[in-house]
Amino acid sequence: MALAIEHVVQERLTHQEARLIRAALADSELDAQINTAKETVLAALLITVPDVFNAALGFD
């Protein structure tokens, strides 16, 4: 009986661990997507901001 209970507990722990690992991977992937989006926005700003300032100062 003790072995059966231990098996059930271990199986549930394994499922819980798998869920935690999947959640961590999803968080990691989301972080990577957020960082990529931030880099894209920064690159766009670096390209457009000087043009806006130049235009505002009449240097276009």
Predicted model as a PDB file, atoms N, CA, C, CB and O in Angstrom, pLDDT in the B-factor column:
MODEL        1                                                                  
ATOM      1  N   MET A   1       0.831  -1.195   0.000  1.00 73.00           N  
ATOM      2  CA  MET A   1       0.000   0.000   0.000  1.00 73.00           C  
ATOM      3  C   MET A   1       0.876   1.259   0.000  1.00 73.00           C  
ATOM      4  CB  MET A   1      -0.945  -0.002   1.219  1.00 73.00           C  
ATOM      5  O   MET A   1       0.589   2.214  -0.722  1.00 73.00           O  
ATOM      6  N   ALA A   2       1.928   1.262   0.798  1.00 73.00           N  
ATOM      7  CA  ALA A   2       2.804   2.428   0.868  1.00 73.00           C  
ATOM      8  C   ALA A   2       3.453   2.699  -0.479  1.00 73.00           C  
ATOM      9  CB  ALA A   2       3.878   2.229   1.938  1.00 73.00           C  
ATOM     10  O   ALA A   2       3.619   3.854  -0.871  1.00 73.00           O  
ATOM     11  N   LEU A   3       3.820   1.638  -1.190  1.00 74.00           N  
ATOM     12  CA  LEU A   3       4.426   1.818  -2.514  1.00 74.00           C  
ATOM     13  C   LEU A   3       3.427   2.424  -3.495  1.00 74.00           C  
ATOM     14  CB  LEU A   3       4.946   0.474  -3.055  1.00 74.00           C  
ATOM     15  O   LEU A   3       3.804   3.250  -4.326  1.00 74.00           O  
ATOM     16  N   ALA A   4       2.181   2.032  -3.412  1.00 77.00           N  
ATOM     17  CA  ALA A   4       1.147   2.576  -4.300  1.00 77.00           C  
ATOM     18  C   ALA A   4       0.954   4.061  -4.027  1.00 77.00           C  
ATOM     19  CB  ALA A   4      -0.191   1.818  -4.118  1.00 77.00           C  
ATOM     20  O   ALA A   4       0.841   4.860  -4.957  1.00 77.00           O  
ATOM     21  N   ILE A   5       0.917   4.427  -2.752  1.00 74.00           N  
ATOM     22  CA  ILE A   5       0.765   5.839  -2.394  1.00 74.00           C  
ATOM     23  C   ILE A   5       1.983   6.627  -2.854  1.00 74.00           C  
ATOM     24  CB  ILE A   5       0.562   6.001  -0.870  1.00 74.00           C  
ATOM     25  O   ILE A   5       1.844   7.722  -3.400  1.00 74.00           O  
ATOM     26  N   GLU A   6       3.155   6.090  -2.642  1.00 73.00           N  
ATOM     27  CA  GLU A   6       4.385   6.754  -3.071  1.00 73.00           C  
ATOM     28  C   GLU A   6       4.399   6.958  -4.586  1.00 73.00           C  
ATOM     29  CB  GLU A   6       5.612   5.939  -2.636  1.00 73.00           C  
ATOM     30  O   GLU A   6       4.831   8.001  -5.077  1.00 73.00           O  
ATOM     31  N   HIS A   7       3.917   5.943  -5.323  1.00 74.00           N  
ATOM     32  CA  HIS A   7       3.872   6.042  -6.780  1.00 74.00           C  
ATOM     33  C   HIS A   7       2.932   7.173  -7.221  1.00 74.00           C  
ATOM     34  CB  HIS A   7       3.419   4.700  -7.393  1.00 74.00           C  
ATOM     35  O   HIS A   7       3.264   7.952  -8.114  1.00 74.00           O  
ATOM     36  N   VAL A   8       1.758   7.251  -6.586  1.00 73.00           N  
ATOM     37  CA  VAL A   8       0.786   8.300  -6.934  1.00 73.00           C  
ATOM     38  C   VAL A   8       1.360   9.671  -6.606  1.00 73.00           C  
ATOM     39  CB  VAL A   8      -0.555   8.084  -6.179  1.00 73.00           C  
ATOM     40  O   VAL A   8       1.235  10.606  -7.397  1.00 73.00           O  
ATOM     41  N   VAL A   9       1.987   9.791  -5.446  1.00 69.00           N  
ATOM     42  CA  VAL A   9       2.576  11.075  -5.062  1.00 69.00           C  
ATOM     43  C   VAL A   9       3.671  11.465  -6.047  1.00 69.00           C  
ATOM     44  CB  VAL A   9       3.144  11.010  -3.626  1.00 69.00           C  
ATOM     45  O   VAL A   9       3.736  12.614  -6.485  1.00 69.00           O  
ATOM     46  N   GLN A  10       4.525  10.517  -6.393  1.00 79.00           N  
ATOM     47  CA  GLN A  10       5.612  10.807  -7.327  1.00 79.00           C  
ATOM     48  C   GLN A  10       5.067  11.197  -8.700  1.00 79.00           C  
ATOM     49  CB  GLN A  10       6.542   9.595  -7.455  1.00 79.00           C  
ATOM     50  O   GLN A  10       5.598  12.098  -9.350  1.00 79.00           O  
ATOM     51  N   GLU A  11       4.012  10.521  -9.136  1.00 81.00           N  
ATOM     52  CA  GLU A  11       3.415  10.844 -10.442  1.00 81.00           C  
ATOM     53  C   GLU A  11       2.848  12.261 -10.433  1.00 81.00           C  
ATOM     54  CB  GLU A  11       2.302   9.827 -10.802  1.00 81.00           C  
ATOM     55  O   GLU A  11       3.018  13.010 -11.395  1.00 81.00           O  
ATOM     56  N   ARG A  12       2.180  12.619  -9.349  1.00 81.00           N  
ATOM     57  CA  ARG A  12       1.613  13.976  -9.252  1.00 81.00           C  
ATOM     58  C   ARG A  12       2.710  15.018  -9.193  1.00 81.00           C  
ATOM     59  CB  ARG A  12       0.710  14.102  -8.016  1.00 81.00           C  
ATOM     60  O   ARG A  12       2.589  16.083  -9.799  1.00 81.00           O  
ATOM     61  N   LEU A  13       3.774  14.727  -8.475  1.00 76.00           N  
ATOM     62  CA  LEU A  13       4.904  15.652  -8.431  1.00 76.00           C  
ATOM     63  C   LEU A  13       5.503  15.824  -9.819  1.00 76.00           C  
ATOM     64  CB  LEU A  13       5.975  15.156  -7.447  1.00 76.00           C  
ATOM     65  O   LEU A  13       5.843  16.937 -10.218  1.00 76.00           O  
ATOM     66  N   THR A  14       5.631  14.738 -10.545  1.00 86.00           N  
ATOM     67  CA  THR A  14       6.189  14.798 -11.886  1.00 86.00           C  
ATOM     68  C   THR A  14       5.319  15.674 -12.790  1.00 86.00           C  
ATOM     69  CB  THR A  14       6.322  13.384 -12.473  1.00 86.00           C  
ATOM     70  O   THR A  14       5.842  16.467 -13.573  1.00 86.00           O  
ATOM     71  N   HIS A  15       3.993  15.535 -12.685  1.00 85.00           N  
ATOM     72  CA  HIS A  15       3.094  16.368 -13.491  1.00 85.00           C  
ATOM     73  C   HIS A  15       3.211  17.839 -13.085  1.00 85.00           C  
ATOM     74  CB  HIS A  15       1.632  15.888 -13.339  1.00 85.00           C  
ATOM     75  O   HIS A  15       3.216  18.731 -13.933  1.00 85.00           O  
ATOM     76  N   GLN A  16       3.306  18.075 -11.774  1.00 85.00           N  
ATOM     77  CA  GLN A  16       3.447  19.454 -11.297  1.00 85.00           C  
ATOM     78  C   GLN A  16       4.780  20.037 -11.766  1.00 85.00           C  
ATOM     79  CB  GLN A  16       3.345  19.513  -9.749  1.00 85.00           C  
ATOM     80  O   GLN A  16       4.834  21.188 -12.200  1.00 85.00           O  
ATOM     81  N   GLU A  17       5.838  19.264 -11.684  1.00 87.00           N  
ATOM     82  CA  GLU A  17       7.141  19.735 -12.153  1.00 87.00           C  
ATOM     83  C   GLU A  17       7.096  20.048 -13.644  1.00 87.00           C  
ATOM     84  CB  GLU A  17       8.231  18.690 -11.863  1.00 87.00           C  
ATOM     85  O   GLU A  17       7.655  21.051 -14.087  1.00 87.00           O  
ATOM     86  N   ALA A  18       6.436  19.196 -14.413  1.00 84.00           N  
ATOM     87  CA  ALA A  18       6.320  19.427 -15.855  1.00 84.00           C  
ATOM     88  C   ALA A  18       5.567  20.723 -16.133  1.00 84.00           C  
ATOM     89  CB  ALA A  18       5.609  18.244 -16.537  1.00 84.00           C  
ATOM     90  O   ALA A  18       5.944  21.481 -17.027  1.00 84.00           O  
ATOM     91  N   ARG A  19       4.514  20.979 -15.379  1.00 87.00           N  
ATOM     92  CA  ARG A  19       3.770  22.236 -15.554  1.00 87.00           C  
ATOM     93  C   ARG A  19       4.637  23.438 -15.217  1.00 87.00           C  
ATOM     94  CB  ARG A  19       2.509  22.241 -14.679  1.00 87.00           C  
ATOM     95  O   ARG A  19       4.613  24.450 -15.918  1.00 87.00           O  
ATOM     96  N   LEU A  20       5.402  23.318 -14.137  1.00 88.00           N  
ATOM     97  CA  LEU A  20       6.277  24.428 -13.754  1.00 88.00           C  
ATOM     98  C   LEU A  20       7.346  24.687 -14.808  1.00 88.00           C  
ATOM     99  CB  LEU A  20       6.936  24.141 -12.407  1.00 88.00           C  
ATOM    100  O   LEU A  20       7.667  25.837 -15.108  1.00 88.00           O  
ATOM    101  N   ILE A  21       7.892  23.619 -15.364  1.00 86.00           N  
ATOM    102  CA  ILE A  21       8.907  23.767 -16.416  1.00 86.00           C  
ATOM    103  C   ILE A  21       8.301  24.414 -17.653  1.00 86.00           C  
ATOM    104  CB  ILE A  21       9.520  22.398 -16.779  1.00 86.00           C  
ATOM    105  O   ILE A  21       8.905  25.306 -18.248  1.00 86.00           O  
ATOM    106  N   ARG A  22       7.103  23.965 -18.044  1.00 88.00           N  
ATOM    107  CA  ARG A  22       6.440  24.568 -19.210  1.00 88.00           C  
ATOM    108  C   ARG A  22       6.148  26.047 -18.966  1.00 88.00           C  
ATOM    109  CB  ARG A  22       5.130  23.819 -19.536  1.00 88.00           C  
ATOM    110  O   ARG A  22       6.318  26.874 -19.862  1.00 88.00           O  
ATOM    111  N   ALA A  23       5.709  26.375 -17.755  1.00 91.00           N  
ATOM    112  CA  ALA A  23       5.419  27.780 -17.431  1.00 91.00           C  
ATOM    113  C   ALA A  23       6.698  28.612 -17.479  1.00 91.00           C  
ATOM    114  CB  ALA A  23       4.759  27.894 -16.033  1.00 91.00           C  
ATOM    115  O   ALA A  23       6.689  29.740 -17.971  1.00 91.00           O  
ATOM    116  N   ALA A  24       7.788  28.058 -16.972  1.00 90.00           N  
ATOM    117  CA  ALA A  24       9.062  28.791 -17.001  1.00 90.00           C  
ATOM    118  C   ALA A  24       9.528  29.008 -18.434  1.00 90.00           C  
ATOM    119  CB  ALA A  24      10.143  28.034 -16.206  1.00 90.00           C  
ATOM    120  O   ALA A  24      10.028  30.082 -18.770  1.00 90.00           O  
ATOM    121  N   LEU A  25       9.366  27.996 -19.280  1.00 88.00           N  
ATOM    122  CA  LEU A  25       9.759  28.142 -20.680  1.00 88.00           C  
ATOM    123  C   LEU A  25       8.898  29.176 -21.386  1.00 88.00           C  
ATOM    124  CB  LEU A  25       9.664  26.802 -21.405  1.00 88.00           C  
ATOM    125  O   LEU A  25       9.401  29.963 -22.188  1.00 88.00           O  
ATOM    126  N   ALA A  26       7.609  29.179 -21.093  1.00 91.00           N  
ATOM    127  CA  ALA A  26       6.715  30.170 -21.700  1.00 91.00           C  
ATOM    128  C   ALA A  26       7.108  31.569 -21.257  1.00 91.00           C  
ATOM    129  CB  ALA A  26       5.243  29.885 -21.330  1.00 91.00           C  
ATOM    130  O   ALA A  26       7.117  32.496 -22.067  1.00 91.00           O  
ATOM    131  N   ASP A  27       7.438  31.735 -19.959  1.00 92.00           N  
ATOM    132  CA  ASP A  27       7.876  33.042 -19.472  1.00 92.00           C  
ATOM    133  C   ASP A  27       9.161  33.481 -20.163  1.00 92.00           C  
ATOM    134  CB  ASP A  27       8.079  33.006 -17.956  1.00 92.00           C  
ATOM    135  O   ASP A  27       9.319  34.646 -20.526  1.00 92.00           O  
ATOM    136  N   SER A  28      10.075  32.530 -20.338  1.00 91.00           N  
ATOM    137  CA  SER A  28      11.349  32.837 -20.985  1.00 91.00           C  
ATOM    138  C   SER A  28      11.124  33.259 -22.431  1.00 91.00           C  
ATOM    139  CB  SER A  28      12.294  31.624 -20.925  1.00 91.00           C  
ATOM    140  O   SER A  28      11.753  34.199 -22.915  1.00 91.00           O  
ATOM    141  N   GLU A  29      10.227  32.564 -23.115  1.00 92.00           N  
ATOM    142  CA  GLU A  29       9.934  32.908 -24.509  1.00 92.00           C  
ATOM    143  C   GLU A  29       9.272  34.277 -24.589  1.00 92.00           C  
ATOM    144  CB  GLU A  29       9.030  31.838 -25.157  1.00 92.00           C  
ATOM    145  O   GLU A  29       9.578  35.067 -25.483  1.00 92.00           O  
ATOM    146  N   LEU A  30       8.370  34.560 -23.660  1.00 92.00           N  
ATOM    147  CA  LEU A  30       7.715  35.872 -23.639  1.00 92.00           C  
ATOM    148  C   LEU A  30       8.734  36.973 -23.378  1.00 92.00           C  
ATOM    149  CB  LEU A  30       6.607  35.909 -22.570  1.00 92.00           C  
ATOM    150  O   LEU A  30       8.690  38.028 -24.009  1.00 92.00           O  
ATOM    151  N   ASP A  31       9.653  36.726 -22.446  1.00 93.00           N  
ATOM    152  CA  ASP A  31      10.714  37.711 -22.177  1.00 93.00           C  
ATOM    153  C   ASP A  31      11.540  37.974 -23.430  1.00 93.00           C  
ATOM    154  CB  ASP A  31      11.631  37.224 -21.035  1.00 93.00           C  
ATOM    155  O   ASP A  31      11.891  39.119 -23.716  1.00 93.00           O  
ATOM    156  N   ALA A  32      11.850  36.927 -24.170  1.00 93.00           N  
ATOM    157  CA  ALA A  32      12.631  37.089 -25.404  1.00 93.00           C  
ATOM    158  C   ALA A  32      11.849  37.919 -26.424  1.00 93.00           C  
ATOM    159  CB  ALA A  32      12.997  35.706 -26.006  1.00 93.00           C  
ATOM    160  O   ALA A  32      12.421  38.773 -27.102  1.00 93.00           O  
ATOM    161  N   GLN A  33      10.552  37.671 -26.531  1.00 94.00           N  
ATOM    162  CA  GLN A  33       9.729  38.442 -27.476  1.00 94.00           C  
ATOM    163  C   GLN A  33       9.645  39.905 -27.059  1.00 94.00           C  
ATOM    164  CB  GLN A  33       8.315  37.844 -27.575  1.00 94.00           C  
ATOM    165  O   GLN A  33       9.686  40.797 -27.906  1.00 94.00           O  
ATOM    166  N   ILE A  34       9.527  40.152 -25.757  1.00 94.00           N  
ATOM    167  CA  ILE A  34       9.478  41.530 -25.258  1.00 94.00           C  
ATOM    168  C   ILE A  34      10.800  42.240 -25.545  1.00 94.00           C  
ATOM    169  CB  ILE A  34       9.172  41.553 -23.738  1.00 94.00           C  
ATOM    170  O   ILE A  34      10.809  43.394 -25.974  1.00 94.00           O  
ATOM    171  N   ASN A  35      11.903  41.555 -25.309  1.00 94.00           N  
ATOM    172  CA  ASN A  35      13.212  42.162 -25.578  1.00 94.00           C  
ATOM    173  C   ASN A  35      13.389  42.469 -27.057  1.00 94.00           C  
ATOM    174  CB  ASN A  35      14.335  41.242 -25.102  1.00 94.00           C  
ATOM    175  O   ASN A  35      13.944  43.510 -27.410  1.00 94.00           O  
ATOM    176  N   THR A  36      12.929  41.582 -27.918  1.00 95.00           N  
ATOM    177  CA  THR A  36      13.005  41.823 -29.361  1.00 95.00           C  
ATOM    178  C   THR A  36      12.164  43.042 -29.741  1.00 95.00           C  
ATOM    179  CB  THR A  36      12.532  40.577 -30.148  1.00 95.00           C  
ATOM    180  O   THR A  36      12.585  43.864 -30.555  1.00 95.00           O  
ATOM    181  N   ALA A  37      10.988  43.152 -29.153  1.00 95.00           N  
ATOM    182  CA  ALA A  37      10.130  44.302 -29.443  1.00 95.00           C  
ATOM    183  C   ALA A  37      10.789  45.597 -28.962  1.00 95.00           C  
ATOM    184  CB  ALA A  37       8.746  44.127 -28.779  1.00 95.00           C  
ATOM    185  O   ALA A  37      10.749  46.612 -29.657  1.00 95.00           O  
ATOM    186  N   LYS A  38      11.391  45.559 -27.780  1.00 95.00           N  
ATOM    187  CA  LYS A  38      12.086  46.745 -27.270  1.00 95.00           C  
ATOM    188  C   LYS A  38      13.233  47.142 -28.199  1.00 95.00           C  
ATOM    189  CB  LYS A  38      12.620  46.486 -25.846  1.00 95.00           C  
ATOM    190  O   LYS A  38      13.425  48.326 -28.477  1.00 95.00           O  
ATOM    191  N   GLU A  39      13.985  46.171 -28.672  1.00 94.00           N  
ATOM    192  CA  GLU A  39      15.095  46.460 -29.576  1.00 94.00           C  
ATOM    193  C   GLU A  39      14.589  47.055 -30.886  1.00 94.00           C  
ATOM    194  CB  GLU A  39      15.905  45.188 -29.851  1.00 94.00           C  
ATOM    195  O   GLU A  39      15.211  47.960 -31.442  1.00 94.00           O  
ATOM    196  N   THR A  40      13.470  46.551 -31.373  1.00 94.00           N  
ATOM    197  CA  THR A  40      12.892  47.069 -32.621  1.00 94.00           C  
ATOM    198  C   THR A  40      12.445  48.517 -32.448  1.00 94.00           C  
ATOM    199  CB  THR A  40      11.700  46.197 -33.072  1.00 94.00           C  
ATOM    200  O   THR A  40      12.686  49.356 -33.315  1.00 94.00           O  
ATOM    201  N   VAL A  41      11.797  48.802 -31.328  1.00 92.00           N  
ATOM    202  CA  VAL A  41      11.340  50.175 -31.066  1.00 92.00           C  
ATOM    203  C   VAL A  41      12.540  51.099 -30.908  1.00 92.00           C  
ATOM    204  CB  VAL A  41      10.447  50.231 -29.796  1.00 92.00           C  
ATOM    205  O   VAL A  41      12.539  52.209 -31.441  1.00 92.00           O  
ATOM    206  N   LEU A  42      13.554  50.660 -30.190  1.00 91.00           N  
ATOM    207  CA  LEU A  42      14.750  51.483 -30.008  1.00 91.00           C  
ATOM    208  C   LEU A  42      15.425  51.779 -31.346  1.00 91.00           C  
ATOM    209  CB  LEU A  42      15.738  50.787 -29.063  1.00 91.00           C  
ATOM    210  O   LEU A  42      15.843  52.908 -31.605  1.00 91.00           O  
ATOM    211  N   ALA A  43      15.526  50.760 -32.186  1.00 91.00           N  
ATOM    212  CA  ALA A  43      16.136  50.961 -33.503  1.00 91.00           C  
ATOM    213  C   ALA A  43      15.320  51.956 -34.322  1.00 91.00           C  
ATOM    214  CB  ALA A  43      16.257  49.619 -34.257  1.00 91.00           C  
ATOM    215  O   ALA A  43      15.884  52.820 -34.992  1.00 91.00           O  
ATOM    216  N   ALA A  44      14.010  51.839 -34.270  1.00 90.00           N  
ATOM    217  CA  ALA A  44      13.156  52.773 -35.012  1.00 90.00           C  
ATOM    218  C   ALA A  44      13.335  54.191 -34.489  1.00 90.00           C  
ATOM    219  CB  ALA A  44      11.677  52.354 -34.914  1.00 90.00           C  
ATOM    220  O   ALA A  44      13.374  55.142 -35.270  1.00 90.00           O  
ATOM    221  N   LEU A  45      13.442  54.339 -33.171  1.00 87.00           N  
ATOM    222  CA  LEU A  45      13.646  55.674 -32.602  1.00 87.00           C  
ATOM    223  C   LEU A  45      14.999  56.253 -33.005  1.00 87.00           C  
ATOM    224  CB  LEU A  45      13.536  55.622 -31.078  1.00 87.00           C  
ATOM    225  O   LEU A  45      15.107  57.436 -33.327  1.00 87.00           O  
ATOM    226  N   LEU A  46      16.013  55.420 -32.986  1.00 86.00           N  
ATOM    227  CA  LEU A  46      17.341  55.899 -33.362  1.00 86.00           C  
ATOM    228  C   LEU A  46      17.389  56.358 -34.816  1.00 86.00           C  
ATOM    229  CB  LEU A  46      18.375  54.808 -33.132  1.00 86.00           C  
ATOM    230  O   LEU A  46      18.174  57.237 -35.174  1.00 86.00           O  
ATOM    231  N   ILE A  47      16.553  55.763 -35.638  1.00 87.00           N  
ATOM    232  CA  ILE A  47      16.516  56.135 -37.050  1.00 87.00           C  
ATOM    233  C   ILE A  47      15.672  57.390 -37.261  1.00 87.00           C  
ATOM    234  CB  ILE A  47      15.964  54.977 -37.895  1.00 87.00           C  
ATOM    235  O   ILE A  47      16.058  58.274 -38.026  1.00 87.00           O  
ATOM    236  N   THR A  48      14.512  57.475 -36.582  1.00 86.00           N  
ATOM    237  CA  THR A  48      13.575  58.564 -36.883  1.00 86.00           C  
ATOM    238  C   THR A  48      13.784  59.827 -36.068  1.00 86.00           C  
ATOM    239  CB  THR A  48      12.190  58.092 -36.672  1.00 86.00           C  
ATOM    240  O   THR A  48      13.520  60.922 -36.565  1.00 86.00           O  
ATOM    241  N   VAL A  49      14.250  59.710 -34.833  1.00 84.00           N  
ATOM    242  CA  VAL A  49      14.374  60.899 -33.987  1.00 84.00           C  
ATOM    243  C   VAL A  49      15.321  61.941 -34.583  1.00 84.00           C  
ATOM    244  CB  VAL A  49      14.859  60.501 -32.602  1.00 84.00           C  
ATOM    245  O   VAL A  49      14.976  63.122 -34.611  1.00 84.00           O  
ATOM    246  N   PRO A  50      16.495  61.546 -35.057  1.00 85.00           N  
ATOM    247  CA  PRO A  50      17.360  62.578 -35.661  1.00 85.00           C  
ATOM    248  C   PRO A  50      16.693  63.279 -36.842  1.00 85.00           C  
ATOM    249  CB  PRO A  50      18.676  61.954 -36.119  1.00 85.00           C  
ATOM    250  O   PRO A  50      16.863  64.485 -37.019  1.00 85.00           O  
ATOM    251  N   ASP A  51      15.944  62.541 -37.643  1.00 83.00           N  
ATOM    252  CA  ASP A  51      15.244  63.151 -38.774  1.00 83.00           C  
ATOM    253  C   ASP A  51      14.211  64.168 -38.292  1.00 83.00           C  
ATOM    254  CB  ASP A  51      14.564  62.070 -39.630  1.00 83.00           C  
ATOM    255  O   ASP A  51      14.049  65.229 -38.895  1.00 83.00           O  
ATOM    256  N   VAL A  52      13.522  63.844 -37.215  1.00 82.00           N  
ATOM    257  CA  VAL A  52      12.503  64.758 -36.671  1.00 82.00           C  
ATOM    258  C   VAL A  52      13.178  66.032 -36.158  1.00 82.00           C  
ATOM    259  CB  VAL A  52      11.690  64.069 -35.524  1.00 82.00           C  
ATOM    260  O   VAL A  52      12.708  67.136 -36.431  1.00 82.00           O  
ATOM    261  N   PHE A  53      14.275  65.882 -35.418  1.00 82.00           N  
ATOM    262  CA  PHE A  53      14.976  67.062 -34.922  1.00 82.00           C  
ATOM    263  C   PHE A  53      15.543  67.894 -36.074  1.00 82.00           C  
ATOM    264  CB  PHE A  53      16.100  66.648 -33.969  1.00 82.00           C  
ATOM    265  O   PHE A  53      15.454  69.121 -36.052  1.00 82.00           O  
ATOM    266  N   ASN A  54      16.109  67.252 -37.051  1.00 83.00           N  
ATOM    267  CA  ASN A  54      16.643  67.984 -38.197  1.00 83.00           C  
ATOM    268  C   ASN A  54      15.544  68.746 -38.916  1.00 83.00           C  
ATOM    269  CB  ASN A  54      17.339  67.029 -39.165  1.00 83.00           C  
ATOM    270  O   ASN A  54      15.729  69.900 -39.302  1.00 83.00           O  
ATOM    271  N   ALA A  55      14.403  68.099 -39.093  1.00 84.00           N  
ATOM    272  CA  ALA A  55      13.274  68.763 -39.755  1.00 84.00           C  
ATOM    273  C   ALA A  55      12.777  69.931 -38.915  1.00 84.00           C  
ATOM    274  CB  ALA A  55      12.126  67.765 -40.010  1.00 84.00           C  
ATOM    275  O   ALA A  55      12.458  70.991 -39.453  1.00 84.00           O  
ATOM    276  N   ALA A  56      12.709  69.745 -37.603  1.00 85.00           N  
ATOM    277  CA  ALA A  56      12.223  70.812 -36.720  1.00 85.00           C  
ATOM    278  C   ALA A  56      13.179  72.004 -36.726  1.00 85.00           C  
ATOM    279  CB  ALA A  56      12.048  70.282 -35.283  1.00 85.00           C  
ATOM    280  O   ALA A  56      12.751  73.151 -36.594  1.00 85.00           O  
ATOM    281  N   LEU A  57      14.466  71.728 -36.879  1.00 85.00           N  
ATOM    282  CA  LEU A  57      15.451  72.810 -36.901  1.00 85.00           C  
ATOM    283  C   LEU A  57      15.663  73.380 -38.301  1.00 85.00           C  
ATOM    284  CB  LEU A  57      16.771  72.316 -36.349  1.00 85.00           C  
ATOM    285  O   LEU A  57      16.428  74.326 -38.491  1.00 85.00           O  
ATOM    286  N   GLY A  58      14.979  72.792 -39.271  1.00 85.00           N  
ATOM    287  CA  GLY A  58      15.073  73.293 -40.634  1.00 85.00           C  
ATOM    288  C   GLY A  58      16.283  72.789 -41.398  1.00 85.00           C  
ATOM    289  O   GLY A  58      16.710  73.401 -42.378  1.00 85.00           O  
ATOM    290  N   PHE A  59      16.835  71.670 -40.945  1.00 81.00           N  
ATOM    291  CA  PHE A  59      18.005  71.113 -41.634  1.00 81.00           C  
ATOM    292  C   PHE A  59      17.656  69.991 -42.621  1.00 81.00           C  
ATOM    293  CB  PHE A  59      18.990  70.590 -40.614  1.00 81.00           C  
ATOM    294  O   PHE A  59      18.538  69.244 -43.044  1.00 81.00           O  
ATOM    295  N   ASP A  60      16.415  69.875 -42.976  1.00 66.00           N  
ATOM    296  CA  ASP A  60      16.035  68.798 -43.907  1.00 66.00           C  
ATOM    297  C   ASP A  60      16.407  69.225 -45.284  1.00 66.00           C  
ATOM    298  CB  ASP A  60      14.522  68.464 -43.830  1.00 66.00           C  
ATOM    299  O   ASP A  60      16.185  68.484 -46.241  1.00 66.00           O  
TER     300      ASP A  60                                                      
ENDMDL                                                                          
END                                                                             
